[in-house]
Structure formats: structure tokens, C-alpha cells
Amino acid sequence: MEIQLQQFINQHVKVVEPLMKQVNLSYWKATISGKEEDYQHYADLSLKLRQVYSNRQEFEQLKKFKASGQIHEPLLRRQLTILYN
């Protein structure tokens, strides 16, 4: 079960890491320029990021990992807690 959780986390990071970078850079650009289109771009990217964290199927998978009681490695357990909450 820990292997499956690690694979889930790895896939999650592949999706979230570049998106988070884009969100942060677009926010920085919007605050520097003050342009409405830059703020809109930031809002669009922020929505995409929120959609990642509102995926019901992935949340169900996280619930299964949590309920299994088979995650013993401390770092994985902490990552599961953070993703779940």
C-alpha cells in the first residue's frame, strides 16, 4: 500500500508543481504590472489549481489509503495527512 501511495504522490507532484509555479509567477506579474489581463490569467490558473484539489476520485483514493492503516513510514504518513486535509 505504501508503494501505491508513493506513486499517487509522485503523480500529484508532477501535476501540481508546474501549475503552482505558473500560479505564483502569474501573481507576481499581475502585482507588478497591475494589468487586468494579468490578474485574469492569475485567476484562471488559480482555478485550475483548485480543481486539482477538488477531484473526487483522487480524494476517494486518499480516503482508502488513510483507512487502510497500512501506511507506516512517517514521511508518507505525513504527506497523506497533508493531502487528505
C-alpha positions in Angstrom: 0.0 0.0 0.0 2.9 2.4 0.7 4.2 1.8 -2.9 0.8 2.8 -4.3 0.7 5.9 -2.1 4.2 6.9 -3.2 3.1 6.5 -6.8 0.0 8.6 -6.2 2.1 11.4 -4.5 4.6 11.3 -7.4 1.9 11.7 -9.9 0.3 14.5 -7.9 3.6 16.4 -7.7 4.0 16.1 -11.5 0.7 17.9 -11.9 0.8 20.4 -9.1 4.5 21.5 -9.1 4.5 23.2 -12.6 1.0 24.6 -12.0 1.9 26.1 -8.7 5.0 27.7 -10.3 2.8 29.2 -13.0 0.3 30.5 -10.4 3.0 32.1 -8.4 4.7 33.7 -11.4 1.4 35.0 -12.8 0.5 36.5 -9.4 3.9 38.2 -9.3 3.4 39.6 -12.8 -0.1 40.8 -12.0 1.1 42.7 -8.9 4.0 44.2 -10.7 2.0 45.3 -13.8 -1.4 46.0 -12.3 -3.0 45.0 -15.6 -6.4 43.4 -15.5 -5.4 40.7 -18.0 -2.6 39.6 -15.8 -4.9 39.3 -12.9 -7.3 37.3 -15.0 -4.6 35.0 -16.1 -3.7 34.5 -12.4 -7.3 33.8 -11.6 -7.6 31.3 -14.3 -4.5 29.4 -13.2 -5.7 29.5 -9.5 -8.9 27.9 -10.6 -7.1 25.1 -12.3 -5.1 24.5 -9.1 -8.2 24.4 -7.0 -9.8 21.9 -9.5 -6.8 19.6 -8.9 -7.6 19.6 -5.1 -11.4 19.1 -5.7 -11.0 15.8 -7.7 -13.5 13.4 -6.0 -11.8 10.3 -7.4 -8.4 11.3 -6.0 -9.9 12.1 -2.6 -11.6 8.7 -2.5 -8.2 7.1 -3.2 -6.7 9.2 -0.3 -9.5 8.0 1.9 -8.7 4.4 1.1 -5.0 4.9 1.9 -5.9 6.6 5.2 -8.4 3.9 6.2 -6.1 1.0 5.3 -3.9 1.5 8.3 -1.0 0.2 6.2 1.0 3.5 5.9 3.7 3.2 8.5 6.6 5.2 7.0 6.5 8.6 8.8 7.1 10.8 5.8 4.5 9.0 3.7 2.0 9.2 6.6 2.6 12.9 7.0 2.2 13.5 3.2 -1.0 11.6 3.3 -2.3 13.7 6.2 -1.5 16.9 4.3 -3.1 15.8 1.1 -6.1 14.4 2.9 -6.7 17.6 4.9 
